[in-house]
Amino acid sequence: MKQLIKIIAISIALLTPMAAHAATLSLVGGQSGVTLPSNFSGASHLQLTGLQANVDQVTVFNSTNTNEGLALSGPATVRFDYLGKEAGYINKAIELAGFGILFSTDSDLPGTSSVTVSLTPNANGLLPFKFTTSGGGGQEAENGNIDNPLAIAFSALSNDGRSIIALFGDGAGDHDFDDMAIRISVVPLPPALLLFGGALLGLGWLGRRKNQV
């Protein structure tokens, strides 16, 4: 039993660096250092973002930023949270790898809607998601391929590189990036999974050693 515990402990130690180096988010390209305008509705409709007009800075992507946007370093479990909107159009956030519509401004409530999915980067290394709007003929703002005059603005990344806020500008003419807001987070590997994985590795090692004897 002591030998098994020792082997499991070693296995967990081997797995821990893998968890520490789990996938992260990053921004590729775009116009950085843009201060949120005075008409950004952070104090009213988008309180959950924690962002403030005339204070916080974002990185903006539009139709000129082809194949640029929010990158994902590898396969990961990603959580999307709906944070709010200030828009007359019906806007939607959509995951492009099979799940489909994440949130819609006409049916989801900020702070109560979240979706977790397993994702891999697309061919350009970007997170596969987009925003759509009922205005302007149904244009789309796909991460890496945005129709004019739509835009996506991203907040600063969290310190660990695993969480960011995406702000959608639906082209209504106000250029305030508050027409839909979502938080995107890479979910870290749960400690229980590390224990389970360590146990499996330990049992597998003991089984192989027994067969060799």
C-alpha positions as CSV (number, residue, x, y, z in Angstrom):
1,M,0.0,0.0,0.0
2,K,2.8,2.4,0.9
3,Q,4.4,1.7,-2.5
4,L,1.1,2.4,-4.3
5,I,0.7,5.7,-2.4
6,K,4.3,6.7,-3.3
7,I,3.7,5.9,-7.0
8,I,0.5,7.9,-7.1
9,A,2.3,10.8,-5.5
10,I,5.0,10.7,-8.1
11,S,2.4,10.4,-10.8
12,I,0.5,13.5,-9.5
13,A,3.8,15.4,-9.4
14,L,4.4,14.5,-13.1
15,L,0.8,15.6,-14.0
16,T,0.9,18.9,-12.1
17,P,3.3,20.7,-14.5
18,M,0.9,19.7,-17.3
19,A,-2.0,21.4,-15.5
20,A,0.2,24.5,-14.9
21,H,0.9,24.7,-18.6
22,A,-2.7,24.3,-19.7
23,A,-3.9,26.3,-22.7
24,T,-4.0,30.1,-22.4
25,L,-5.5,33.0,-24.3
26,S,-3.7,35.8,-26.1
27,L,-4.4,38.6,-28.4
28,V,-2.9,38.7,-31.9
29,G,-2.9,42.0,-33.8
30,G,-5.7,44.6,-33.4
31,Q,-5.5,48.2,-32.2
32,S,-4.4,48.2,-28.6
33,G,-4.6,51.0,-26.1
34,V,-8.1,52.2,-27.1
35,T,-9.9,53.9,-24.2
36,L,-13.6,52.9,-23.8
37,P,-15.7,55.9,-24.9
38,S,-17.9,58.0,-22.7
39,N,-21.0,56.4,-24.1
40,F,-19.9,52.9,-23.0
41,S,-22.6,51.7,-20.6
42,G,-20.4,50.1,-18.0
43,A,-22.2,51.8,-15.1
44,S,-25.7,50.8,-16.1
45,H,-26.2,47.8,-18.5
46,L,-22.7,46.2,-18.3
47,Q,-21.8,46.5,-14.6
48,L,-20.8,42.8,-14.6
49,T,-17.8,43.6,-16.8
50,G,-16.3,45.8,-14.2
51,L,-15.1,48.1,-17.0
52,Q,-15.5,51.9,-17.0
53,A,-15.9,54.5,-19.7
54,N,-13.0,56.9,-20.1
55,V,-10.9,54.7,-17.9
56,D,-10.3,51.1,-19.1
57,Q,-8.5,50.4,-22.4
58,V,-9.3,47.7,-24.9
59,T,-7.8,46.1,-28.0
60,V,-10.1,46.6,-31.0
61,F,-10.6,44.4,-34.1
62,N,-12.6,45.2,-37.2
63,S,-12.8,44.3,-40.8
64,T,-9.1,45.2,-41.4
65,N,-7.8,42.6,-39.0
66,T,-8.2,39.4,-41.0
67,N,-6.9,36.3,-39.2
68,E,-6.2,38.4,-36.1
69,G,-8.0,38.2,-32.8
70,L,-8.3,36.1,-29.7
71,A,-5.9,33.1,-29.9
72,L,-6.0,29.8,-27.9
73,S,-2.7,28.1,-27.4
74,G,-4.2,24.5,-27.5
75,P,-7.2,22.3,-26.8
76,A,-9.0,23.4,-23.7
77,T,-12.3,23.5,-21.8
78,V,-13.6,27.0,-22.3
79,R,-16.4,28.7,-20.3
80,F,-18.5,31.5,-21.7
81,D,-20.5,33.9,-19.4
82,Y,-23.0,36.4,-20.6
83,L,-22.4,39.8,-19.0
84,G,-25.0,42.1,-20.5
85,K,-25.8,44.4,-23.4
86,E,-27.0,47.8,-24.4
87,A,-28.5,47.4,-27.9
88,G,-31.7,47.7,-29.9
89,Y,-30.7,44.9,-32.2
90,I,-30.9,41.2,-31.3
91,N,-27.3,40.1,-31.0
92,K,-25.9,36.6,-30.4
93,A,-22.7,35.0,-29.4
94,I,-22.1,31.8,-31.3
95,E,-19.5,29.0,-30.8
96,L,-18.3,27.6,-34.2
97,A,-17.1,24.1,-33.3
98,G,-20.5,22.5,-33.0
99,F,-22.3,23.9,-29.9
100,G,-23.9,26.8,-31.8
101,I,-25.7,29.7,-30.1
102,L,-24.2,30.5,-26.7
103,F,-26.3,33.5,-25.8
104,S,-28.9,35.8,-27.4
105,T,-29.7,39.3,-26.1
106,D,-33.4,38.8,-26.5
107,S,-33.6,35.7,-24.2
108,D,-30.6,35.4,-21.9
109,L,-30.1,37.2,-18.6
110,P,-26.8,38.7,-17.6
111,G,-25.1,36.9,-14.8
112,T,-27.3,33.8,-15.0
113,S,-26.2,32.3,-18.3
114,S,-23.0,30.3,-18.9
115,V,-21.8,27.6,-21.2
116,T,-18.8,25.3,-21.0
117,V,-17.5,23.6,-24.1
118,S,-14.3,21.7,-25.2
119,L,-12.6,23.6,-28.0
120,T,-9.5,23.5,-30.1
121,P,-8.0,26.5,-32.0
122,N,-9.0,26.9,-35.6
123,A,-6.5,26.8,-38.5
124,N,-5.3,30.3,-37.6
125,G,-4.8,29.5,-34.0
126,L,-7.9,31.5,-33.0
127,L,-10.8,30.7,-30.6
128,P,-13.7,29.6,-32.8
129,F,-16.6,32.0,-32.0
130,K,-18.5,34.9,-33.4
131,F,-21.1,37.6,-32.8
132,T,-24.0,38.2,-35.0
133,T,-26.6,41.0,-35.2
134,S,-30.1,41.5,-36.6
135,G,-29.1,44.9,-37.8
136,G,-27.3,45.8,-41.0
137,G,-28.6,42.8,-43.0
138,G,-27.4,40.2,-40.5
139,Q,-23.7,40.8,-40.5
140,E,-21.2,38.7,-38.5
141,A,-18.2,39.5,-36.5
142,E,-16.2,36.2,-36.5
143,N,-13.1,36.1,-34.4
144,G,-10.5,36.7,-37.2
145,N,-13.0,37.7,-39.9
146,I,-15.2,40.7,-39.1
147,D,-17.8,42.3,-41.4
148,N,-17.6,46.1,-41.8
149,P,-18.8,48.1,-39.8
150,L,-18.9,45.6,-36.9
151,A,-16.1,45.3,-34.3
152,I,-14.9,43.2,-31.3
153,A,-13.0,44.8,-28.5
154,F,-11.2,42.8,-25.9
155,S,-10.4,43.8,-22.3
156,A,-6.9,43.2,-20.8
157,L,-6.2,39.6,-20.2
158,S,-6.2,38.2,-16.6
159,N,-2.7,37.8,-15.1
160,D,-2.7,34.1,-15.7
161,G,-3.8,34.5,-19.4
162,R,-6.9,32.4,-19.0
163,S,-9.7,35.0,-18.9
164,I,-10.8,38.0,-21.0
165,I,-13.9,40.0,-21.8
166,A,-15.1,40.3,-25.3
167,L,-17.2,43.4,-26.2
168,F,-19.3,43.5,-29.4
169,G,-20.0,46.6,-31.5
170,D,-23.0,45.9,-33.7
171,G,-22.5,48.7,-36.2
172,A,-25.4,50.8,-35.1
173,G,-23.2,53.9,-35.4
174,D,-22.4,54.7,-31.7
175,H,-19.0,52.9,-31.7
176,D,-19.3,52.2,-27.9
177,F,-18.5,48.4,-27.8
178,D,-21.4,47.7,-25.4
179,D,-23.9,46.0,-27.7
180,M,-23.0,42.6,-26.1
181,A,-20.5,41.5,-23.6
182,I,-19.2,38.0,-22.7
183,R,-16.4,36.7,-20.5
184,I,-14.3,33.9,-22.0
185,S,-12.3,31.7,-19.6
186,V,-10.1,28.7,-19.9
187,V,-11.1,26.2,-17.2
188,P,-8.1,24.8,-15.3
189,L,-7.8,21.1,-14.7
190,P,-9.7,20.1,-11.5
191,P,-7.6,18.9,-8.6
192,A,-9.8,15.7,-8.4
193,L,-8.9,14.9,-12.0
194,L,-5.2,15.2,-11.1
195,L,-5.8,12.7,-8.3
196,F,-7.7,10.3,-10.5
197,G,-5.1,10.5,-13.3
198,G,-2.3,9.9,-10.7
199,A,-4.1,6.9,-9.4
200,L,-4.6,5.4,-12.9
201,L,-0.9,6.0,-13.8
202,G,0.1,4.4,-10.5
203,L,-2.1,1.3,-11.0
204,G,-1.0,1.0,-14.6
205,W,2.7,1.0,-13.5
206,L,2.1,-1.6,-10.8
207,G,0.2,-3.8,-13.3
208,R,3.0,-3.7,-15.8
209,R,5.6,-4.4,-13.2
210,K,3.7,-7.4,-11.9
211,N,3.4,-8.8,-15.5
212,Q,7.2,-8.3,-15.9
213,V,7.8,-10.3,-12.7
